[in-house]
């Protein structure tokens, strides 16, 4: 298959590398210098895409540029070209696909260079949107399955709600922890583990963190965490040992069910 990848950041580069083992790859990026020395067809301007005639376009641009990047290349694509995105938040994409007039598949590879071992992805996860076209869905299922990934299927809305819970919430709590830390060398295994997670998160691309936190459902999850922190603060300020014990035991019970 002839595949065009838009964007050549860490994920775009990973997709190009892995897919080039079985497919013809072209890359379109504004930072064309990053492609020096690579074996891929280099689309230096949008017009170059037309001669390559991609059958699948994987958009690996940042979320804020995803739709804009699609709109840049659409005039140079055949109408049966499958559009694909890997955005971590799907805001606006469903509406875009409904009006674009192309078959599409929307996925979210839930791993990245910071925490995942990109050479050993077994046990990592990926999501494919239920609204995706059959051919596009089948392609990504085969591709993700070749790495042993667990594949989940959600609607666009279900995906963003789940990402607010599984990404926005822990990201917000980790950033809050990082902001509160003023000493890095202290005795304590738990502290060190939290600090390692915080450092890993902060090293991620700032635009990616921003995109995830601006998920329209983030505030619902963060507000729940704030409510629990307020409850904990009250119990601690009142030195309510019985109340704290009850709070902790209830959590243990919930997590063991």
C-alpha positions as a printed NumPy array, in Angstrom:
array([[  0.   ,   0.   ,   0.   ],
       [  1.122,   3.559,  -0.676],
       [  0.918,   5.517,   2.582],
       [  1.42 ,   9.233,   3.161],
       [  2.366,  10.329,   6.674],
       [  1.776,  13.95 ,   7.613],
       [  4.19 ,  15.161,  10.264],
       [  7.505,  13.648,  11.271],
       [  7.657,  13.989,  15.034],
       [  8.243,  11.049,  17.327],
       [  5.017,   9.223,  16.445],
       [  5.108,  10.144,  12.757],
       [  8.68 ,   8.892,  12.575],
       [  7.732,   5.664,  14.336],
       [  4.839,   4.978,  11.963],
       [  7.064,   5.69 ,   8.949],
       [  9.771,   3.339,  10.202],
       [  7.445,   0.447,  11.027],
       [  5.137,   0.735,   8.025],
       [  8.024,   1.084,   5.565],
       [  8.842,  -2.586,   6.238],
       [  5.849,  -3.609,   4.117],
       [  4.567,  -0.448,   2.404],
       [  5.68 ,   2.472,   0.238],
       [  5.974,   5.554,   2.441],
       [  5.85 ,   9.25 ,   1.638],
       [  6.217,  11.978,   4.254],
       [  4.935,  15.531,   4.15 ],
       [  6.242,  17.869,   6.841],
       [  6.944,  21.564,   7.14 ],
       [ 10.342,  20.676,   8.621],
       [ 11.679,  18.97 ,   5.534],
       [ 15.236,  19.005,   6.921],
       [ 14.217,  16.249,   9.351],
       [ 13.852,  13.883,   6.4  ],
       [ 17.493,  14.152,   5.282],
       [ 18.999,  10.7  ,   5.002],
       [ 15.651,   8.886,   5.206],
       [ 14.543,   6.5  ,   2.442],
       [ 10.996,   7.866,   2.198],
       [  9.477,   9.785,  -0.694],
       [  9.71 ,  13.418,   0.384],
       [  6.728,  15.613,  -0.434],
       [  8.334,  19.035,  -0.248],
       [  5.075,  20.786,  -1.117],
       [  1.445,  19.641,  -1.151],
       [  1.44 ,  19.336,  -4.94 ],
       [  4.069,  16.551,  -4.699],
       [  1.478,  14.35 ,  -2.994],
       [ -0.595,  14.033,  -6.159],
       [  2.099,  12.15 ,  -8.081],
       [  2.637,   9.727,  -5.161],
       [ -1.095,   8.811,  -5.161],
       [ -1.418,   7.599,  -1.562],
       [ -4.086,   5.053,  -0.705],
       [ -3.923,   5.912,   2.985],
       [ -3.016,   9.196,   4.72 ],
       [ -1.932,   9.011,   8.361],
       [ -2.093,  12.409,   9.999],
       [  0.512,  12.621,  12.785],
       [  0.419,  16.409,  13.127],
       [ -0.285,  17.99 ,  16.523],
       [ -3.94 ,  18.135,  17.527],
       [ -4.203,  21.866,  16.932],
       [ -2.926,  21.331,  13.376],
       [ -4.623,  18.023,  12.546],
       [ -7.639,  19.358,  10.644],
       [ -5.576,  22.121,   9.021],
       [ -3.064,  19.514,   7.819],
       [ -5.851,  17.401,   6.336],
       [ -7.3  ,  20.422,   4.542],
       [ -3.879,  21.171,   3.041],
       [ -3.567,  17.776,   1.355],
       [ -7.214,  16.996,   0.455],
       [ -7.092,  18.724,  -2.972],
       [ -4.308,  16.34 ,  -4.05 ],
       [ -5.95 ,  13.061,  -3.006],
       [ -8.119,  10.588,  -4.893],
       [-11.643,  10.401,  -3.473],
       [-11.191,   6.814,  -2.319],
       [ -8.082,   7.658,  -0.279],
       [ -8.554,   6.66 ,   3.358],
       [ -7.884,   9.422,   5.875],
       [ -6.51 ,   8.426,   9.273],
       [ -5.65 ,  10.353,  12.404],
       [ -3.892,   9.275,  15.61 ],
       [ -5.026,  12.209,  17.746],
       [ -5.166,  11.757,  21.527],
       [ -8.299,  13.936,  21.722],
       [-10.909,  13.711,  18.959],
       [-12.604,  17.095,  19.388],
       [-13.88 ,  18.346,  16.018],
       [-12.679,  15.349,  14.036],
       [-16.027,  13.574,  13.728],
       [-17.613,  16.694,  12.22 ],
       [-14.639,  17.137,   9.88 ],
       [-14.867,  13.577,   8.569],
       [-18.621,  13.878,   8.053],
       [-18.124,  16.809,   5.678],
       [-14.803,  15.833,   4.042],
       [-16.316,  13.122,   1.841],
       [-13.459,  10.617,   2.248],
       [-13.448,   7.191,   3.92 ],
       [-11.677,   7.467,   7.269],
       [-10.311,   5.617,  10.269],
       [ -9.598,   7.325,  13.573],
       [ -7.261,   5.634,  16.035],
       [ -5.316,   6.43 ,  19.191],
       [ -2.105,   4.489,  19.837],
       [ -1.972,   4.804,  23.628],
       [  1.765,   4.591,  24.001],
       [  4.588,   7.015,  23.466],
       [  8.357,   7.391,  23.661],
       [  8.382,   8.661,  27.26 ],
       [  6.889,   5.719,  29.13 ],
       [  6.618,   2.915,  26.589],
       [  9.46 ,   0.839,  25.207],
       [  8.85 ,   1.464,  21.516],
       [ 10.756,  -1.693,  20.625],
       [  8.585,  -3.882,  22.907],
       [  4.981,  -2.776,  22.805],
       [  3.28 ,  -6.01 ,  23.856],
       [  0.682,  -5.283,  26.559],
       [  0.314,  -1.646,  25.44 ],
       [ -3.05 ,  -0.401,  24.13 ],
       [ -4.622,   1.195,  21.084],
       [ -8.125,   2.494,  20.393],
       [-10.036,   2.482,  17.104],
       [-13.169,   4.592,  16.7  ],
       [-16.351,   2.625,  15.963],
       [-17.345,   5.061,  13.212],
       [-14.27 ,   4.168,  11.106],
       [-14.581,   2.611,   7.651],
       [-14.24 ,  -1.164,   7.424],
       [-11.066,  -1.183,   5.315],
       [ -9.278,   1.373,   7.483],
       [-10.283,  -0.404,  10.674],
       [ -9.02 ,  -3.733,   9.33 ],
       [ -5.685,  -2.179,   8.343],
       [ -4.979,  -0.743,  11.793],
       [ -6.188,  -3.869,  13.572],
       [ -3.642,  -5.903,  11.603],
       [ -0.904,  -3.353,  12.216],
       [ -1.519,  -2.942,  15.947],
       [ -2.005,  -6.688,  16.448],
       [  1.447,  -7.327,  14.951],
       [  2.906,  -5.631,  18.052],
       [  0.688,  -7.527,  20.484],
       [ -1.296,  -4.408,  21.383],
       [ -4.64 ,  -4.664,  23.162],
       [ -7.213,  -3.045,  20.863],
       [-10.317,  -1.271,  22.152],
       [-13.21 ,   0.202,  20.182],
       [-15.01 ,   3.371,  21.275],
       [-17.168,   5.995,  19.621],
       [-15.631,   9.466,  19.289],
       [-17.464,  10.679,  22.403],
       [-16.713,   7.537,  24.4  ],
       [-13.043,   7.917,  23.531],
       [-12.758,  11.501,  24.745],
       [-14.598,  10.714,  27.972],
       [-12.306,   7.763,  28.604],
       [ -9.192,   9.829,  27.814],
       [-10.277,  12.484,  30.307],
       [-10.416,   9.737,  32.926],
       [ -7.309,   7.792,  31.935],
       [ -5.029,  10.635,  30.777],
       [ -6.259,  14.096,  31.798],
       [ -6.861,  13.12 ,  35.431],
       [ -3.471,  11.475,  36.11 ],
       [ -1.687,  14.17 ,  34.096],
       [ -3.315,  16.935,  36.151],
       [ -2.522,  15.202,  39.449],
       [  1.073,  14.543,  38.379],
       [  1.602,  18.143,  37.289],
       [  0.154,  19.325,  40.598],
       [  2.575,  17.039,  42.477],
       [  5.508,  18.31 ,  40.395],
       [  4.556,  21.928,  41.127],
       [  4.473,  21.205,  44.883],
       [  7.917,  19.536,  44.974],
       [ 10.765,  21.794,  46.098],
       [ 13.273,  19.085,  47.051],
       [ 14.175,  16.114,  44.905],
       [ 16.526,  14.251,  47.241],
       [ 14.53 ,  12.825,  50.127],
       [ 14.299,   9.365,  51.724],
       [ 11.184,   7.608,  50.525],
       [ 10.508,   5.028,  47.827],
       [  6.978,   6.26 ,  47.103],
       [  8.212,   9.828,  46.661],
       [ 10.925,   8.689,  44.246],
       [  8.411,   6.748,  42.155],
       [  6.068,   9.728,  41.955],
       [  8.976,  12.017,  41.072],
       [ 10.147,   9.691,  38.291],
       [  6.644,   9.703,  36.795],
       [  6.486,  13.498,  37.076],
       [  9.849,  13.961,  35.352],
       [  8.816,  11.602,  32.569],
       [  5.559,  13.453,  32.04 ],
       [  7.169,  16.897,  32.031],
       [  9.675,  15.733,  29.43 ],
       [  6.793,  15.047,  27.034],
       [  5.968,  17.506,  24.282],
       [  4.226,  20.53 ,  25.822],
       [  1.663,  20.772,  23.036],
       [  0.695,  17.119,  23.597],
       [  0.155,  17.68 ,  27.323],
       [ -1.882,  20.795,  26.552],
       [ -4.038,  18.934,  24.033],
       [ -4.846,  16.176,  26.499],
       [ -5.641,  18.556,  29.357],
       [ -7.931,  20.639,  27.113],
       [-10.119,  17.601,  26.444],
       [-13.683,  18.967,  26.867],
       [-14.361,  16.312,  29.527],
       [-11.221,  16.962,  31.608],
       [-12.835,  19.312,  34.096],
       [-15.424,  16.734,  35.146],
       [-12.67 ,  14.332,  36.211],
       [-10.439,  16.992,  37.774],
       [-13.365,  18.337,  39.807],
       [-13.891,  14.851,  41.271],
       [-10.237,  14.761,  42.35 ],
       [-10.501,  18.245,  43.88 ],
       [-13.596,  17.194,  45.838],
       [-11.719,  14.211,  47.253],
       [ -8.699,  16.347,  48.15 ],
       [-10.987,  18.761,  49.971],
       [-12.506,  15.872,  51.885],
       [ -9.067,  14.565,  52.814],
       [ -7.934,  18.031,  53.842],
       [-10.955,  18.411,  56.114],
       [-10.363,  15.04 ,  57.77 ],
       [ -6.696,  15.855,  58.313],
       [ -7.337,  19.394,  59.593],
       [ -9.884,  18.028,  62.075],
       [ -7.456,  15.259,  63.103],
       [-10.322,  12.844,  62.477],
       [ -8.503,   9.513,  62.793],
       [-11.705,   7.49 ,  62.653],
       [-12.889,   9.393,  59.591],
       [ -9.561,   8.879,  57.8  ],
       [ -9.573,   5.184,  58.596],
       [-13.122,   4.859,  57.278],
       [-12.183,   6.799,  54.121],
       [ -9.163,   4.539,  53.456],
       [-11.021,   1.308,  54.194],
       [-13.83 ,   2.33 ,  51.862],
       [-11.265,   2.924,  49.099],
       [ -9.73 ,  -0.498,  49.728],
       [-13.153,  -2.071,  49.491],
       [-13.958,  -0.275,  46.227],
       [-10.665,  -1.233,  44.588],
       [-10.95 ,  -4.885,  45.626],
       [-14.465,  -5.359,  44.235]])
